[in-house]
Amino acid sequence: MTPQLNELLKQTSRSLYLSARQLPPAARDTFAVAYLLCRYADSIADTALLPPMRRLHWIQRFAQMITHPQAQEQTQLVQEISGASENKYEEQLLKNFPLCLQAFEKLLPWQKQITLDVVHAVCEGMKTDLQVFPPENAGEIQALPSADELEKYCRLMGGAPGVFWSKLISHTVPVKIKETDFWTWGQAIGDALQIVNILRDLPRDLRIGRCYFPEEELQKNGLTATDLLHPENSPRFEPVKQYWIRWGRQKLQYAKLFYGALPKTQPAHRAAVAWPALWAADTLNKIAVEPALLDPGRRVKIPRARIYGTFCLTPLILLSNTLFNTWLQSKLNK
């Protein structure tokens, strides 16, 4: 991994960077390439510079551009989507698509395959964003129709990355379980991480026309997607919020099995798995007690001190599955 791409990973997702840094170099490079490619696709799907249909065109082309790169097409894409982000590091990422592709080409065949698998899945989720929801400036809000659709979306955007992570680990570490079970547990953890993102980002998503929470559930509570634009409706949204918090907590239970399958001789891998699960549980707990989740001015975020506290206590759990399970369960019981 070039220092430039390593810095892009660090600046575009600090929490993932901290976890990835614990991995051996070979696994770390694959993880970084996959994440940056998925982040690049996300930037295409969300750019305000292009109308939805043009973004959809590029998302549909994206995987093909990775496996069969063409310099002219790359240049056109970079030109069309650069210049919209206020984040200088994201702008650097957008301009360095060819560098990401060069890093992809250096991966081993199995590493390329699991990277392409996760890119395909994430792009499918982004197609949902572009095809189901109205344009950001349309002044309309659309909710997903059912719980099945939300679970499918979580599977594409979170579960598939969880499977990628599981396969990456199981190719480099002898896990103590049937590989397919290990991948299933990783998928469940990824589902949980995605519902955390959806709950946390709810006010922002509503204001670009996207309500991921099922229309049928909103109707049961006398709500429409438009009603969620008004923070005073937070108490009425509470049953829906709490249902999906419970769903996320149930999925996070699999982190205990996943963690236990990792050899104690692999402390870096165990730390890289423990941190996201613990932080996801912390975030769900903050969301659970937030009385005004619909208020865009009240961003739910775990404090930096909690993150550093997790680092400090990590050595205690690296050699003990029981301590990790107890720690995680104490968070999931809140």
Secondary structure by P-SEA (a helix, b strand, c coil): ccaaaaaaaaaacaaaaaaaaaccaaaaaaaaaaaaaaaaaaaaaccccccaaaaaaaaaaaaaaaacccaaaaaaaaaacccccccaaaaaaaaaaaaaaaaaaaccaaaaaaaaaaaaaaaaaaaaaaccccccccccccccccaaaaaaaaaaacaaaaaaaaaaaaacccccccaaaaaaaaaaaaaaaaaaaaaaaaaaaaaaccccccaaaaaaacccccccccccccccaaaaaaaaaaaaaaaacaaaaaaaacccccaaaaaaaaaaaaaaaaaaaaaaaccccccccccccccaaaaaaaaaacccccccaaaaaaaaaaaaac
